[in-house]
Amino acid sequence: MTAASSTRELDPSLRDPAWRGRVTLAIVVAAVVVPLMSAAEFRPWLLFESSSLEAARRFVGNFFPLATSAAFLGAAVLATWQTVAIATAGMTIALAIALPATFVMTRVLSTSAIGRPMARVPFVVRTAMRGAMIVLRSVPELVFALFFVRLFGLGPTAGVLAIGLSYGGMLAKVFAEILESGERGPTDALLVNGASRTQALVFGAIPQCSHELVGYTVYRWECTVRGSVMMGFVGAGGLGQQIDTSMKMFEGGETATLLVVFVALVLAADRISRTFRRGLA
């Protein structure tokens, strides 16, 4: 090592000034994560034990050969179409909940945003609406699905309502945040000059946030496609219910075929979503 290189390594200006903070953060994260992983009984090495590997081999072996009969493939296509229908109908209900809730919740559409006092009734209504949306998005859609399956019986109705309620709360929260994060100048100008909340929303807030609003809606539709399959395992219809039935009947070939269809459906939904959002950019 030359004298010049030694001097360069010891030059304080070349040292990371934040190394102590990064090391401290790494230690804190490790001190938090390791006990949590222990409490969750996360032991990945068990996957490589001989008994686990043998069980995995038998399980995967039951998937072959895949079921390819015309009758079964027809049922799989019908279940796939029902899954897309559940996701789309549920998303429609979610939008019907989220749009008026967003209108009520968004602070930039209020006269308080331009320094005027808010009346007691609007304040109570906004607070109540925010609380209702918190409740909707706090309850997992699987819990909603179980409730509606008990109420309406097995079938897609439970899935549609579960998606509509759960995603309605999510959409309302994100829509309100998108509108509130936009440029406030046009909205404030409309409110100052006597425009109504509806006019401020339509002509001020939405035009500058329309791409984000539509893009997030399309992304959430993609999520509902995956979610509707998962809810099928609790009897909410669609492809998930078909997979659950095949697994309970120990029909490995049918399960494998349905899983392939499921992956293809998710890839197609992802592709459609990405193409649509790219067109908005």
Contacts in CASP RR format, 6 or more apart in sequence:
PFRMAT RR
TARGET T0000
AUTHOR 0000-0000-0000
METHOD contacts of the structure
MODEL  1
MTAASSTRELDPSLRDPAWRGRVTLAIVVAAVVVPLMSAAEFRPWLLFES
SSLEAARRFVGNFFPLATSAAFLGAAVLATWQTVAIATAGMTIALAIALP
ATFVMTRVLSTSAIGRPMARVPFVVRTAMRGAMIVLRSVPELVFALFFVR
LFGLGPTAGVLAIGLSYGGMLAKVFAEILESGERGPTDALLVNGASRTQA
LVFGAIPQCSHELVGYTVYRWECTVRGSVMMGFVGAGGLGQQIDTSMKMF
EGGETATLLVVFVALVLAADRISRTFRRGLA
8 14 0 8 1.000
16 22 0 8 1.000
46 52 0 8 1.000
47 53 0 8 1.000
47 56 0 8 1.000
62 250 0 8 1.000
62 252 0 8 1.000
62 253 0 8 1.000
63 252 0 8 1.000
63 253 0 8 1.000
63 255 0 8 1.000
63 256 0 8 1.000
64 253 0 8 1.000
64 256 0 8 1.000
65 253 0 8 1.000
66 253 0 8 1.000
66 256 0 8 1.000
66 257 0 8 1.000
66 260 0 8 1.000
67 251 0 8 1.000
67 252 0 8 1.000
67 253 0 8 1.000
67 254 0 8 1.000
67 256 0 8 1.000
67 257 0 8 1.000
68 257 0 8 1.000
72 254 0 8 1.000
72 257 0 8 1.000
73 257 0 8 1.000
75 242 0 8 1.000
76 239 0 8 1.000
76 242 0 8 1.000
76 257 0 8 1.000
76 258 0 8 1.000
76 261 0 8 1.000
77 261 0 8 1.000
79 237 0 8 1.000
79 238 0 8 1.000
79 239 0 8 1.000
79 240 0 8 1.000
79 241 0 8 1.000
79 242 0 8 1.000
79 258 0 8 1.000
80 238 0 8 1.000
80 239 0 8 1.000
80 261 0 8 1.000
80 265 0 8 1.000
82 156 0 8 1.000
82 237 0 8 1.000
82 238 0 8 1.000
82 239 0 8 1.000
83 225 0 8 1.000
83 228 0 8 1.000
83 229 0 8 1.000
83 237 0 8 1.000
83 238 0 8 1.000
83 239 0 8 1.000
83 240 0 8 1.000
83 265 0 8 1.000
84 225 0 8 1.000
84 265 0 8 1.000
85 156 0 8 1.000
86 156 0 8 1.000
86 159 0 8 1.000
86 160 0 8 1.000
86 163 0 8 1.000
86 228 0 8 1.000
86 231 0 8 1.000
86 236 0 8 1.000
86 237 0 8 1.000
86 238 0 8 1.000
87 163 0 8 1.000
87 221 0 8 1.000
87 224 0 8 1.000
87 225 0 8 1.000
87 227 0 8 1.000
87 228 0 8 1.000
88 221 0 8 1.000
88 224 0 8 1.000
89 160 0 8 1.000
89 163 0 8 1.000
90 159 0 8 1.000
90 160 0 8 1.000
90 161 0 8 1.000
90 163 0 8 1.000
90 164 0 8 1.000
90 167 0 8 1.000
90 224 0 8 1.000
91 163 0 8 1.000
91 164 0 8 1.000
91 167 0 8 1.000
91 217 0 8 1.000
91 220 0 8 1.000
91 221 0 8 1.000
91 224 0 8 1.000
93 160 0 8 1.000
93 161 0 8 1.000
93 163 0 8 1.000
93 164 0 8 1.000
93 165 0 8 1.000
93 168 0 8 1.000
94 163 0 8 1.000
94 164 0 8 1.000
94 165 0 8 1.000
94 166 0 8 1.000
94 167 0 8 1.000
94 168 0 8 1.000
94 169 0 8 1.000
94 170 0 8 1.000
94 171 0 8 1.000
94 220 0 8 1.000
94 224 0 8 1.000
95 168 0 8 1.000
95 171 0 8 1.000
95 217 0 8 1.000
97 136 0 8 1.000
97 164 0 8 1.000
97 165 0 8 1.000
97 168 0 8 1.000
97 169 0 8 1.000
97 171 0 8 1.000
97 172 0 8 1.000
98 167 0 8 1.000
98 168 0 8 1.000
98 169 0 8 1.000
98 170 0 8 1.000
98 171 0 8 1.000
98 172 0 8 1.000
98 175 0 8 1.000
99 175 0 8 1.000
101 129 0 8 1.000
101 132 0 8 1.000
101 133 0 8 1.000
101 168 0 8 1.000
101 169 0 8 1.000
101 172 0 8 1.000
102 171 0 8 1.000
102 172 0 8 1.000
102 175 0 8 1.000
102 176 0 8 1.000
102 179 0 8 1.000
103 109 0 8 1.000
103 197 0 8 1.000
103 198 0 8 1.000
103 201 0 8 1.000
104 125 0 8 1.000
104 126 0 8 1.000
104 129 0 8 1.000
105 126 0 8 1.000
105 129 0 8 1.000
105 130 0 8 1.000
105 133 0 8 1.000
105 172 0 8 1.000
105 176 0 8 1.000
106 175 0 8 1.000
106 176 0 8 1.000
106 179 0 8 1.000
106 180 0 8 1.000
106 201 0 8 1.000
106 205 0 8 1.000
107 113 0 8 1.000
107 176 0 8 1.000
107 180 0 8 1.000
108 179 0 8 1.000
108 180 0 8 1.000
108 182 0 8 1.000
108 184 0 8 1.000
108 187 0 8 1.000
108 188 0 8 1.000
108 200 0 8 1.000
108 205 0 8 1.000
109 179 0 8 1.000
109 187 0 8 1.000
109 191 0 8 1.000
109 197 0 8 1.000
109 200 0 8 1.000
109 201 0 8 1.000
109 205 0 8 1.000
110 118 0 8 1.000
110 122 0 8 1.000
110 126 0 8 1.000
110 197 0 8 1.000
111 117 0 8 1.000
111 118 0 8 1.000
111 191 0 8 1.000
112 118 0 8 1.000
113 184 0 8 1.000
113 187 0 8 1.000
113 188 0 8 1.000
113 191 0 8 1.000
114 188 0 8 1.000
114 191 0 8 1.000
114 192 0 8 1.000
133 168 0 8 1.000
133 169 0 8 1.000
133 172 0 8 1.000
133 173 0 8 1.000
134 169 0 8 1.000
136 165 0 8 1.000
136 166 0 8 1.000
136 168 0 8 1.000
136 169 0 8 1.000
136 172 0 8 1.000
137 166 0 8 1.000
137 168 0 8 1.000
137 169 0 8 1.000
137 170 0 8 1.000
137 173 0 8 1.000
139 165 0 8 1.000
139 166 0 8 1.000
140 166 0 8 1.000
141 159 0 8 1.000
141 162 0 8 1.000
141 163 0 8 1.000
141 165 0 8 1.000
141 166 0 8 1.000
141 167 0 8 1.000
141 227 0 8 1.000
141 231 0 8 1.000
142 162 0 8 1.000
142 230 0 8 1.000
142 231 0 8 1.000
142 234 0 8 1.000
144 159 0 8 1.000
144 161 0 8 1.000
144 162 0 8 1.000
144 165 0 8 1.000
144 166 0 8 1.000
145 158 0 8 1.000
145 159 0 8 1.000
145 162 0 8 1.000
145 231 0 8 1.000
145 232 0 8 1.000
145 234 0 8 1.000
145 235 0 8 1.000
145 236 0 8 1.000
146 234 0 8 1.000
147 162 0 8 1.000
148 157 0 8 1.000
148 158 0 8 1.000
148 159 0 8 1.000
148 161 0 8 1.000
148 162 0 8 1.000
148 236 0 8 1.000
149 155 0 8 1.000
149 158 0 8 1.000
149 234 0 8 1.000
149 235 0 8 1.000
149 236 0 8 1.000
151 158 0 8 1.000
152 158 0 8 1.000
152 161 0 8 1.000
154 235 0 8 1.000
154 236 0 8 1.000
154 237 0 8 1.000
154 241 0 8 1.000
155 235 0 8 1.000
155 236 0 8 1.000
155 237 0 8 1.000
155 238 0 8 1.000
155 241 0 8 1.000
156 236 0 8 1.000
156 237 0 8 1.000
156 238 0 8 1.000
158 231 0 8 1.000
158 234 0 8 1.000
158 235 0 8 1.000
158 236 0 8 1.000
158 237 0 8 1.000
159 228 0 8 1.000
159 231 0 8 1.000
159 232 0 8 1.000
159 236 0 8 1.000
159 237 0 8 1.000
162 231 0 8 1.000
162 236 0 8 1.000
163 224 0 8 1.000
163 227 0 8 1.000
163 228 0 8 1.000
163 231 0 8 1.000
167 220 0 8 1.000
167 223 0 8 1.000
167 224 0 8 1.000
170 220 0 8 1.000
171 216 0 8 1.000
171 217 0 8 1.000
171 220 0 8 1.000
174 216 0 8 1.000
175 213 0 8 1.000
175 216 0 8 1.000
178 209 0 8 1.000
178 212 0 8 1.000
178 213 0 8 1.000
178 216 0 8 1.000
179 201 0 8 1.000
179 205 0 8 1.000
179 206 0 8 1.000
179 209 0 8 1.000
179 213 0 8 1.000
182 205 0 8 1.000
182 208 0 8 1.000
182 209 0 8 1.000
183 208 0 8 1.000
186 203 0 8 1.000
186 204 0 8 1.000
186 205 0 8 1.000
186 207 0 8 1.000
186 208 0 8 1.000
187 200 0 8 1.000
187 204 0 8 1.000
187 205 0 8 1.000
190 199 0 8 1.000
190 200 0 8 1.000
190 203 0 8 1.000
190 204 0 8 1.000
191 200 0 8 1.000
195 203 0 8 1.000
206 213 0 8 1.000
211 280 0 8 1.000
211 281 0 8 1.000
214 280 0 8 1.000
215 276 0 8 1.000
215 277 0 8 1.000
215 280 0 8 1.000
218 273 0 8 1.000
218 276 0 8 1.000
218 277 0 8 1.000
219 273 0 8 1.000
219 277 0 8 1.000
221 269 0 8 1.000
221 273 0 8 1.000
222 269 0 8 1.000
222 270 0 8 1.000
222 272 0 8 1.000
222 273 0 8 1.000
225 265 0 8 1.000
225 266 0 8 1.000
225 269 0 8 1.000
226 266 0 8 1.000
226 269 0 8 1.000
228 236 0 8 1.000
228 238 0 8 1.000
228 239 0 8 1.000
228 240 0 8 1.000
229 238 0 8 1.000
229 239 0 8 1.000
229 240 0 8 1.000
229 243 0 8 1.000
229 262 0 8 1.000
229 265 0 8 1.000
230 240 0 8 1.000
231 237 0 8 1.000
231 240 0 8 1.000
232 238 0 8 1.000
232 239 0 8 1.000
232 240 0 8 1.000
232 241 0 8 1.000
232 243 0 8 1.000
232 244 0 8 1.000
233 240 0 8 1.000
233 241 0 8 1.000
233 243 0 8 1.000
233 244 0 8 1.000
235 241 0 8 1.000
235 244 0 8 1.000
239 258 0 8 1.000
239 261 0 8 1.000
239 262 0 8 1.000
239 265 0 8 1.000
240 258 0 8 1.000
240 262 0 8 1.000
242 258 0 8 1.000
243 255 0 8 1.000
243 258 0 8 1.000
243 259 0 8 1.000
243 262 0 8 1.000
246 252 0 8 1.000
246 253 0 8 1.000
246 254 0 8 1.000
246 255 0 8 1.000
246 258 0 8 1.000
247 255 0 8 1.000
END
